[in-house]
Amino acid sequence: MKLGVIHYNAPGDSVAEFLDWAAETGFEYVELRKLDLWPEDCDNPHVEAEKVMAMMQERGVKASAVSASNDFVVLDPDEVADQMEQVRMVCELAQIVGTNVLRTEGGRPKDEVPEDRQAEAIIGCCQRALEFVEPMGMKLAIDNHGMVSNNAPLLLEVIRTVDSPCVGSNLDTMNLRWYGWTVEECDEFYRELAPYVMHTHMKDGTGSRENYVGAALGEGELHLDYAVAQLQAAGYDGVWCAEYEGPEVAGGVGYAKCLKWMQTNIK
């Protein structure tokens, strides 16, 4: 059982502080941010990534994924090229810290990409990225996040159209509910996405949009046991990565509760 935590809402502003807390709390895996490896003022991100890898080895933790901070809802050739350059670099950095999983974004809505062309844009970027992702042995795990890729039918269309073992899902269990799907609809999407899941954000809460309230795993309204069962039935053997957006952020209390739930409920 591989249990991890995302570097978001967790104690530790610096990478070292975050890694210290994660190791002390009992997490064996961490999802790193692009900025952890490629700070804005960094002249040599490869060296920075090597430093982070050394810090992880000292603390006995491994990287489950690196967030790419990309935006694939683009059609302009120059913007597509910019996205490819960024994602290629993050792939290289992810390899240095020992993971082949990039948590990618679908992207954000924008006027220059009509809603009926959002899937086309993401598909086009994924297909372009495969030119270097496949030979590098990397995987793009598309997060169901925000107003585009939380549209689960669109996300499924993207993954099935690209049809590559290098492109799949980062299943965020709560984001689907946040978007507006009912709890029962979330269950159906857990089942449909399960064969494509490459990484997870195990997250709980209640409500949608302005009514959303985050909670520790097991304290919200989601059928998380069902989600776990669907992923396991589909053969998922990756990291179960906790994400917490509830009120008990201070000191990592909420994340500690999430870890305990995973240790108890994921066999």
DRENMAR-698504 format. One record per atom (N, C-alpha, C, O): x, y, z. Coordinates in steps of 0.05 Angstrom, whole numbers, padded with zeros to 5 digits, always signed. Layout:
! DRENMAR-698504
XYZ ...
//
This chain:
! DRENMAR-698504
+00017-00024+00000 +00000+00000+00000 +00018+00025+00000 +00034+00028+00018 +00014+00042-00020 +00030+00066-00023 +00014+00090-00015 -00005+00097-00029 +00021+00103+00007 +00005+00126+00017 +00021+00151+00015 +00044+00153+00024 +00009+00172+00002 +00024+00196-00002 +00007+00221+00005 -00016+00219+00013 +00020+00244+00001 +00007+00270+00007 +00017+00291-00013 +00040+00290-00021 -00001+00308-00020 +00006+00330-00039 +00017+00354-00024 +00009+00359-00001 +00036+00367-00036 +00048+00391-00024 +00029+00415-00028 +00034+00432-00045 +00007+00414-00014 -00014+00435-00016 -00030+00433+00010 -00039+00412+00018 -00033+00456+00023 -00047+00457+00048 -00034+00441+00070 -00046+00435+00091 -00009+00433+00065 +00006+00417+00085 +00026+00435+00099 +00035+00455+00087 +00035+00428+00123 +00056+00444+00136 +00082+00444+00120 +00089+00425+00106 +00095+00467+00122 +00121+00469+00109 +00121+00486+00084 +00112+00476+00063 +00129+00511+00086 +00130+00528+00062 +00153+00519+00043 +00149+00519+00019 +00175+00512+00054 +00198+00503+00038 +00195+00473+00033 +00181+00459+00047 +00209+00464+00012 +00209+00435+00006 +00220+00419+00030 +00208+00399+00037 +00241+00428+00042 +00253+00413+00064 +00234+00411+00088 +00231+00390+00100 +00220+00433+00094 +00201+00433+00116 +00178+00414+00110 +00169+00399+00127 +00168+00415+00085 +00146+00397+00078 +00155+00368+00079 +00140+00351+00089 +00179+00362+00069 +00188+00334+00070 +00192+00325+00099 +00187+00301+00105 +00202+00342+00116 +00206+00335+00144 +00179+00327+00156 +00176+00306+00169 +00159+00344+00152 +00132+00339+00163 +00120+00313+00151 +00109+00297+00166 +00122+00310+00125 +00111+00286+00113 +00123+00260+00124 +00108+00242+00130 +00149+00260+00127 +00163+00236+00137 +00155+00231+00166 +00150+00208+00174 +00155+00252+00182 +00149+00249+00210 +00120+00240+00215 +00114+00226+00234 +00102+00248+00197 +00074+00241+00200 +00068+00213+00191 +00049+00200+00201 +00085+00202+00174 +00082+00174+00166 +00076+00170+00136 +00071+00147+00128 +00077+00191+00121 +00073+00188+00092 +00099+00179+00079 +00121+00188+00086 +00097+00160+00060 +00120+00149+00046 +00124+00162+00019 +00145+00160+00007 +00103+00175+00009 +00105+00187-00018 +00095+00216-00016 +00078+00223+00001 +00105+00233-00035 +00097+00260-00036 +00092+00268-00065 +00107+00260-00083 +00072+00284-00070 +00068+00296-00096 +00081+00324-00094 +00072+00341-00078 +00100+00329-00111 +00115+00355-00111 +00103+00374-00131 +00091+00367-00151 +00106+00400-00125 +00098+00421-00143 +00120+00427-00163 +00143+00422-00158 +00112+00437-00186 +00132+00446-00205 +00151+00466-00193 +00175+00465-00197 +00140+00484-00176 +00157+00505-00164 +00176+00493-00143 +00196+00506-00137 +00171+00469-00133 +00190+00457-00115 +00216+00450-00129 +00237+00450-00117 +00214+00444-00155 +00237+00436-00170 +00246+00457-00189 +00269+00457-00199 +00229+00476-00195 +00235+00497-00215 +00225+00524-00205 +00206+00535-00217 +00238+00534-00184 +00229+00560-00173 +00232+00582-00194 +00248+00579-00213 +00217+00603-00191 +00217+00625-00211 +00244+00637-00216 +00250+00647-00238 +00260+00638-00195 +00287+00651-00197 +00309+00631-00201 +00333+00637-00197 +00302+00606-00209 +00322+00585-00212 +00334+00585-00240 +00320+00585-00260 +00361+00586-00240 +00376+00586-00266 +00380+00557-00276 +00383+00553-00300 +00381+00538-00258 +00387+00510-00266 +00368+00491-00251 +00375+00480-00231 +00344+00487-00262 +00324+00470-00249 +00333+00441-00246 +00325+00427-00227 +00351+00431-00263 +00361+00404-00261 +00377+00401-00235 +00374+00380-00221 +00393+00420-00229 +00408+00419-00204 +00390+00421-00180 +00393+00407-00160 +00369+00438-00182 +00350+00441-00160 +00335+00415-00155 +00331+00407-00133 +00328+00401-00177 +00314+00376-00174 +00332+00355-00161 +00323+00338-00145 +00358+00355-00168 +00377+00337-00155 +00379+00342-00125 +00381+00323-00110 +00378+00367-00117 +00378+00374-00089 +00354+00363-00074 +00355+00352-00052 +00330+00366-00088 +00305+00356-00076 +00306+00326-00073 +00297+00314-00054 +00317+00313-00094 +00320+00283-00093 +00337+00275-00069 +00330+00256-00055 +00359+00289-00065 +00376+00283-00042 +00362+00286-00016 +00365+00270+00003 +00345+00307-00014 +00330+00312+00011 +00309+00289+00015 +00305+00281+00038 +00297+00280-00006 +00278+00258-00003 +00291+00233+00006 +00281+00218+00023 +00314+00227-00006 +00329+00203+00002 +00338+00204+00031 +00337+00184+00045 +00346+00228+00041 +00353+00231+00069 +00330+00225+00088 +00334+00215+00110 +00306+00231+00079 +00283+00228+00096 +00267+00202+00090 +00248+00196+00104 +00275+00187+00071 +00262+00162+00065 +00235+00164+00052 +00218+00147+00056 +00231+00186+00036 +00205+00189+00022 +00211+00189-00008 +00233+00195-00017 +00190+00182-00024 +00192+00181-00053 +00172+00199-00065 +00152+00206-00053 +00177+00207-00090 +00158+00224-00105 +00138+00207-00119 +00145+00188-00133 +00112+00213-00115 +00091+00199-00129 +00085+00212-00156 +00078+00198-00175 +00087+00238-00157 +00081+00253-00181 +00092+00281-00178 +00099+00290-00156 +00094+00295-00200 +00101+00324-00200 +00079+00338-00216 +00071+00330-00238 +00069+00360-00205 +00048+00376-00219 +00062+00392-00241 +00082+00404-00237 +00050+00391-00264 +00061+00405-00288 +00054+00434-00290 +00067+00450-00303 +00032+00442-00277 +00022+00470-00278 +00018+00479-00307 +00024+00502-00314 +00008+00461-00323 +00004+00467-00352 -00025+00477-00357 -00041+00477-00339 -00029+00484-00382 -00056+00492-00391 -00058+00483-00420 -00047+00495-00438 -00073+00461-00424 -00076+00449-00451 -00101+00459-00466 -00106+00450-00488 -00115+00478-00454 -00138+00489-00468 -00128+00512-00486 -00134+00535-00481 -00111+00505-00505 -00099+00524-00524 -00100+00513-00552 -00097+00488-00555 -00104+00530-00571 -00104+00522-00599 -00083+00537-00616 -00075+00526-00636 -00075+00560-00607 -00055+00575-00621 -00029+00560-00622 -00020+00551-00601 -00017+00556-00646 +00008+00540-00648 +00030+00549-00630 +00045+00533-00619 +00034+00576-00627 +00055+00586-00609 +00049+00579-00580 +00068+00572-00565 +00024+00581-00572 +00018+00574-00544 +00021+00544-00539 +00030+00535-00518 +00014+00528-00559 +00018+00499-00557 +00047+00493-00554 +00055+00477-00537 +00064+00506-00570 +00093+00502-00568 +00104+00509-00541 +00121+00496-00530 +00094+00531-00530 +00102+00540-00503 +00095+00518-00482 +00111+00512-00464 +00071+00507-00484 +00063+00486-00466 +00080+00462-00468 +00087+00449-00448 +00087+00455-00493 +00104+00431-00497 +00132+00435-00484 +00143+00417-00472 +00143+00459-00487 +00169+00465-00476 +00168+00462-00446 +00187+00451-00433 +00147+00473-00433 +00145+00471-00404 +00141+00442-00395 +00155+00433-00376 +00123+00428-00408 +00118+00400-00399 +00142+00382-00403 +00148+00365-00387 +00157+00387-00425 +00181+00371-00430 +00201+00375-00407 +00213+00356-00397 +00204+00400-00399 +00223+00406-00377 +00214+00393-00351 +00230+00381-00337 +00188+00394-00345 +00178+00382-00320 +00181+00352-00321 +00186+00339-00300 +00178+00340-00345 +00184+00311-00348 +00212+00305-00339 +00217+00286-00325 +00231+00321-00349 +00259+00316-00342 +00264+00319-00312 +00279+00303-00301 +00251+00339-00300 +00255+00342-00271 +00242+00320-00255 +00253+00311-00235 +00219+00311-00265 +00205+00288-00251 +00222+00263-00252 +00224+00248-00232 +00235+00259-00274 +00253+00235-00276 +00276+00237-00256 +00284+00217-00244 +00286+00261-00252 +00308+00265-00233 +00299+00258-00204 +00315+00246-00189 +00275+00264-00197 +00265+00258-00170 +00252+00231-00168 +00240+00224-00148 +00254+00215-00190 +00246+00187-00188 +00218+00180-00193 +00209+00159-00185 +00203+00197-00208 +00175+00189-00215 +00171+00193-00245 +00183+00210-00257 +00153+00176-00256 +00147+00179-00284 +00118+00189-00288 +00107+00187-00310 +00107+00201-00267 +00079+00211-00268 +00079+00242-00266 +00090+00253-00246 +00067+00254-00285 +00062+00283-00284 +00032+00287-00280 +00016+00277-00295 +00025+00302-00258 -00003+00309-00255 -00008+00334-00272 +00002+00355-00267 -00023+00330-00293 -00027+00352-00312 -00055+00363-00309 -00073+00350-00298 -00059+00387-00318 -00085+00400-00318 -00098+00397-00346 -00083+00395-00366 -00124+00397-00346 -00137+00400-00372 -00131+00429-00382 -00122+00433-00404 -00138+00448-00365 -00134+00476-00371 -00158+00492-00362 -00178+00482-00351 -00156+00518-00367 -00178+00536-00358 -00194+00546-00382 -00183+00548-00404 -00219+00552-00378 -00235+00563-00400 -00224+00590-00409 -00212+00605-00393 -00227+00596-00434 -00218+00622-00445 -00233+00629-00470 -00242+00611-00484 -00236+00654-00475 -00253+00663-00497 -00243+00653-00524 -00260+00647-00542 -00217+00651-00527 -00206+00643-00553 -00209+00613-00559 -00203+00604-00581 -00218+00598-00539 -00223+00569-00544 -00253+00564-00537 -00259+00560-00513 -00271+00563-00556 -00299+00558-00551 -00303+00532-00535 -00287+00514-00538 -00324+00531-00520 -00329+00508-00503 -00330+00482-00520 -00321+00461-00511 -00341+00484-00544 -00344+00460-00561 -00317+00451-00573 -00316+00432-00588 -00295+00467-00568 -00269+00459-00578 -00249+00453-00555 -00225+00449-00560 -00259+00454-00531 -00241+00449-00508 -00229+00421-00509 -00205+00417-00505 -00245+00401-00515 -00235+00373-00517 -00215+00371-00539 -00194+00359-00536 -00221+00383-00562 -00202+00383-00585 -00175+00395-00577 -00154+00384-00585 -00176+00417-00562 -00151+00430-00554 -00134+00412-00536 -00110+00408-00540 -00147+00400-00516 -00132+00383-00497 -00122+00358-00512 -00099+00350-00507 -00138+00346-00529 -00129+00323-00544 -00105+00330-00561 -00086+00315-00562 -00106+00353-00575 -00084+00361-00592 -00058+00364-00576 -00037+00356-00585 -00060+00377-00553 -00036+00380-00536 -00025+00353-00526 -00001+00349-00526 -00043+00336-00518 -00034+00310-00508 -00020+00294-00530 +00000+00282-00526 -00031+00295-00554 -00019+00281-00577 +00008+00293-00584 +00027+00278-00590 +00011+00319-00582 +00037+00331-00587 +00057+00323-00565 +00080+00316-00571 +00047+00322-00540 +00065+00315-00518 +00075+00286-00520 +00096+00280-00510 +00059+00269-00532 +00067+00241-00534 +00093+00238-00550 +00106+00217-00547 +00099+00257-00566 +00124+00255-00582 +00149+00253-00564 +00168+00240-00572 +00148+00265-00540 +00170+00262-00522 +00162+00246-00497 +00180+00234-00484 +00137+00246-00490 +00128+00231-00466 +00133+00201-00469 +00143+00188-00452 +00125+00191-00492 +00127+00162-00497 +00156+00152-00496 +00162+00133-00481 +00175+00165-00511 +00202+00155-00509 +00215+00159-00482 +00234+00144-00475 +00205+00178-00466 +00216+00182-00439 +00204+00163-00419 +00214+00161-00396 +00183+00149-00426 +00170+00131-00408 +00153+00146-00387 +00149+00135-00365 +00144+00170-00393 +00129+00186-00374 +00099+00181-00378 +00090+00171-00398 +00084+00190-00358 +00055+00188-00359 +00042+00215-00352 +00051+00229-00334 +00022+00222-00367 +00007+00247-00362 -00019+00239-00349 -00037+00228-00362 -00022+00245-00323 -00046+00239-00308 -00062+00265-00306 -00056+00283-00291 -00084+00266-00322 -00099+00291-00324 -00118+00293-00300 -00134+00275-00294 -00115+00314-00285 -00130+00319-00261 -00158+00329-00269 -00161+00347-00286 -00179+00317-00257 -00206+00329-00260 -00207+00352-00241 -00212+00349-00217 -00203+00376-00252 -00199+00400-00236 -00211+00424-00251 -00209+00426-00276 -00223+00442-00236 -00233+00467-00248 -00258+00463-00265 -00273+00443-00262 -00262+00481-00284 -00287+00482-00299 -00285+00467-00326 -00305+00465-00340 -00263+00455-00332 -00261+00440-00358 -00259+00410-00353 -00277+00396-00360 -00238+00401-00341 -00234+00372-00338 -00251+00359-00316 -00251+00335-00313 -00265+00375-00300 -00285+00364-00282 -00310+00356-00297 -00328+00343-00286 -00312+00365-00322 -00333+00355-00340 -00325+00327-00348 -00311+00322-00368 -00333+00307-00332 -00323+00280-00334 -00327+00268-00362 -00309+00254-00372 -00350+00272-00375 -00352+00261-00402 -00331+00273-00421 -00321+00259-00439 -00324+00298-00418 -00303+00310-00434 -00276+00297-00428 -00261+00290-00446 -00270+00293-00402 -00245+00280-00394 -00243+00252-00406 -00222+00244-00415 -00265+00237-00404 -00265+00210-00415 -00261+00211-00445 -00247+00194-00456 -00273+00230-00458 -00269+00233-00487 -00240+00238-00494 -00229+00225-00512 -00227+00255-00479 -00199+00261-00483 -00182+00236-00481 -00166+00229-00498 -00185+00222-00458 -00168+00199-00453 -00173+00177-00473 -00154+00165-00483 -00198+00172-00480 -00204+00150-00499 -00196+00157-00527 -00189+00140-00543 -00198+00183-00534 -00189+00191-00561 -00159+00190-00565 -00149+00180-00585 -00144+00199-00545 -00115+00198-00546 -00106+00169-00546 -00088+00162-00561 -00119+00153-00530 -00116+00124-00531 -00086+00116-00529 -00076+00102-00546 -00074+00125-00508 -00046+00118-00503 -00042+00109-00474 -00054+00121-00456 -00025+00089-00469 -00020+00082-00441 -00005+00103-00426 +00000+00101-00402 +00003+00125-00440 +00018+00147-00427 -00001+00170-00419 +00009+00189-00407 -00026+00168-00425 -00045+00189-00418 -00069+00177-00403 -00082+00159-00414 -00074+00186-00379 -00096+00176-00363 -00106+00197-00344 -00106+00221-00349 -00115+00187-00321 -00129+00204-00301 -00114+00207-00275 -00102+00187-00265 -00114+00231-00264 -00109+00235-00236 -00136+00238-00223 -00148+00260-00225 -00146+00217-00211 -00174+00218-00200 -00174+00234-00174 -00164+00225-00154 -00187+00257-00175 -00193+00272-00150 -00222+00266-00143 -00241+00273-00156 -00225+00252-00120 -00251+00242-00113 -00271+00263-00106 -00295+00259-00111 -00262+00286-00096 -00281+00308-00088 -00286+00328-00111 -00308+00339-00112 -00267+00332-00128 -00271+00353-00148 -00296+00349-00166 -00309+00368-00174 -00302+00323-00171 -00325+00318-00187 -00351+00327-00173 -00368+00339-00185 -00351+00323-00147 -00374+00332-00131 -00374+00363-00130 -00396+00375-00132 -00351+00375-00126 -00349+00404-00126 -00360+00416-00152 -00374+00437-00151 -00355+00403-00174 -00364+00413-00200 -00395+00414-00202 -00406+00431-00216 -00408+00396-00188 -00437+00396-00189 -00450+00369-00193 -00474+00366-00192 -00433+00348-00198 -00445+00322-00201 -00455+00312-00174 -00444+00319-00153 -00476+00296-00174 -00487+00285-00149 -00468+00264-00139 -00450+00255-00154 -00471+00256-00114 -00454+00235-00103 -00457+00209-00119 -00438+00195-00123 -00482+00203-00128 -00486+00179-00143 -00473+00181-00171 -00462+00162-00181 -00473+00205-00183 -00460+00208-00208 -00429+00206-00205 -00416+00196-00222 -00419+00216-00182 -00391+00213-00176 -00384+00183-00176 -00363+00175-00187 -00401+00167-00164 -00395+00138-00163 -00393+00127-00191 -00374+00111-00197 -00410+00135-00209 -00409+00125-00237 -00384+00134-00251 -00372+00118-00266 -00375+00158-00245 -00350+00168-00258 -00326+00154-00246 -00306+00149-00260 -00327+00148-00220 -00305+00132-00208 -00302+00106-00224 -00279+00098-00230 -00324+00093-00229 -00324+00068-00243 -00313+00071-00272 -00297+00055-00281 -00323+00092-00286 -00314+00095-00314 -00285+00104-00316 -00271+00095-00335 -00276+00120-00297 -00248+00129-00299 -00228+00109-00288 -00204+00110-00295 -00237+00090-00271 -00219+00072-00258 -00198+00059-00275 -00175+00057-00267 -00205+00049-00299 -00185+00035-00316 -00163+00053-00325 -00142+00044-00334 -00167+00080-00324 -00148+00099-00334 -00132+00114-00312 -00115+00131-00318 -00137+00107-00287 -00125+00123-00265 -00096+00116-00262 -00088+00092-00260 -00079+00137-00261 -00051+00134-00258 -00041+00146-00232 -00019+00140-00223 -00057+00162-00219 -00050+00175-00194 -00077+00185-00182 -00097+00187-00196 -00077+00190-00156 -00102+00197-00142 -00098+00222-00125 -00076+00228-00116 -00120+00236-00120 -00123+00255-00099 -00146+00245-00083 -00169+00249-00090 -00141+00233-00060 -00162+00223-00043 -00172+00247-00026 -00157+00257-00008 -00196+00256-00032 -00206+00281-00019 -00235+00278-00013 -00250+00265-00028 -00244+00290+00009 -00272+00287+00017 -00283+00315+00024 -00269+00334+00025 -00309+00316+00027 -00323+00341+00034 -00353+00338+00028 -00363+00316+00025 -00366+00361+00028 -00394+00362+00022 -00400+00385+00004 -00386+00406+00005 -00421+00383-00012 -00431+00405-00028 -00415+00411-00053 -00394+00400-00058 -00427+00430-00068 -00415+00439-00094 -00411+00469-00095 -00426+00484-00082 -00391+00477-00110 -00385+00505-00115 -00385+00522-00089 -00369+00516-00071 -00402+00542-00087 -00401+00559-00064 -00410+00545-00038 -00405+00555-00016 -00422+00522-00041 -00431+00507-00017 -00411+00485-00009 -00416+00470+00009 -00389+00484-00023 -00369+00463-00018 -00355+00468+00009 -00347+00491+00015 -00352+00447+00025 -00337+00448+00050 -00319+00424+00051 -00329+00401+00049 -00293+00427+00052 -00275+00405+00053 -00276+00390+00080 -00284+00402+00100 -00268+00365+00079 -00268+00349+00103 -00246+00328+00101 -00236+00322+00080 -00239+00317+00125 -00220+00295+00125 -00233+00270+00112 -00258+00268+00112 -00217+00252+00102 -00228+00228+00090 -00246+00213+00109 -00239+00209+00132 -00269+00206+00099 -00289+00192+00115 -00307+00210+00131 -00326+00200+00143 -00302+00236+00130 -00320+00255+00145 -00338+00271+00127 -00353+00288+00136 -00337+00266+00101 -00354+00280+00082 -00376+00262+00072 -00383+00242+00085 -00387+00269+00048 -00410+00254+00038 -00403+00234+00016 -00421+00220+00006 -00378+00233+00008 -00371+00216-00015 -00370+00186-00007 -00365+00179+00016 -00375+00169-00026 -00373+00140-00022 -00344+00132-00029 -00339+00119-00050 -00326+00138-00011 -00298+00133-00016 -00291+00104-00017 -00274+00096-00032 -00305+00088-00001 -00300+00059-00002 -00306+00048-00030 -00293+00030-00040 -00327+00059-00042 -00335+00050-00069 -00313+00059-00089 -00306+00043-00107 -00303+00083-00086 -00282+00092-00104 -00257+00074-00102 -00246+00066-00122 -00249+00068-00077 -00226+00050-00073 -00231+00023-00086 -00214+00012-00099 -00255+00012-00082 -00262-00014-00093 -00260-00014-00123 -00251-00033-00135 -00270+00007-00136 -00270+00009-00165 -00241+00010-00175 -00235-00003-00195 -00225+00026-00162 -00197+00028-00171 -00182+00001-00168 -00167-00007-00185 -00187-00011-00145 -00173-00037-00141 -00183-00058-00160 -00167-00075-00169 -00209-00058-00166 -00219-00078-00185 -00208-00073-00213 -00205-00093-00228 -00201-00048-00219 -00189-00042-00245 -00159-00047-00245 -00146-00044-00266 -00148-00055-00223 -00119-00061-00221 -00101-00038-00214 -00077-00040-00218 -00112-00017-00203 -00096+00006-00195 -00076-00002-00173 -00083-00013-00153 -00050+00003-00178 -00030-00003-00158 -00011+00021-00153 +00011+00017-00144 -00021+00045-00158 -00006+00069-00154 -00009+00080-00126 -00018+00066-00108 -00001+00105-00123 -00002+00118-00097 -00029+00129-00091 -00042+00141-00108 -00038+00125-00066 -00062+00137-00056 -00054+00163-00042 -00042+00162-00020 -00059+00185-00055 -00048+00211-00047 -00069+00228-00034 -00089+00235-00047 -00065+00235-00009 -00085+00251+00006 -00084+00280-00002 -00062+00291-00005 -00107+00292-00004 -00110+00321-00007 -00131+00331+00012 -00153+00319+00013 -00126+00352+00026 -00144+00361+00047 -00150+00391+00044 -00131+00407+00042 -00176+00398+00045 -00184+00426+00043 -00204+00433+00065 -00219+00452+00062 -00203+00419+00087 -00221+00425+00109 -00210+00446+00128 -00190+00458+00122 -00224+00449+00151 -00216+00470+00170 -00192+00464+00188 -00181+00482+00200 -00184+00438+00189 -00163+00431+00208 -00136+00430+00193 -00122+00409+00192 -00128+00453+00182 -00103+00454+00167 -00079+00457+00185 -00058+00445+00181 -00082+00473+00206 -00059+00479+00224 -00047+00454+00235 -00060+00436+00245 -00020+00452+00233 -00005+00430+00243 -00009+00404+00228 +00001+00383+00237 -00024+00405+00206 -00028+00381+00190 -00048+00361+00203 -00048+00338+00197 -00065+00372+00221 -00085+00354+00235 -00103+00340+00215 -00108+00316+00217 -00113+00355+00195 -00131+00344+00176 -00118+00322+00159 -00129+00301+00154 -00093+00327+00151 -00078+00307+00136 -00072+00282+00152 -00073+00260+00142 -00067+00286+00178 -00062+00262+00195 -00087+00245+00197 -00085+00220+00197 -00110+00258+00198 -00135+00243+00197 -00138+00228+00171 -00147+00205+00171 -00131+00241+00149 -00133+00228+00123 -00115+00203+00122 -00123+00182+00111 -00091+00206+00132 -00072+00183+00132 -00084+00160+00148 -00083+00137+00139 -00095+00166+00171 -00107+00144+00187 -00129+00130+00173 -00132+00106+00174 -00146+00146+00159 -00168+00134+00143 -00157+00116+00122 -00167+00093+00118 -00137+00124+00107 -00125+00108+00086 -00113+00083+00098 -00117+00061+00086 -00099+00085+00120 -00086+00061+00132 -00107+00041+00141 -00102+00017+00140 -00131+00051+00148 -00152+00033+00158 -00169+00022+00136 -00178-00001+00137 -00173+00037+00115 -00194+00030+00094 -00183+00021+00067 -00198+00012+00051 -00157+00025+00063 -00146+00015+00038 -00127-00008+00044 -00107-00005+00057 -00135-00031+00034 -00120-00056+00040 -00105-00066+00016 -00091-00086+00017 
//
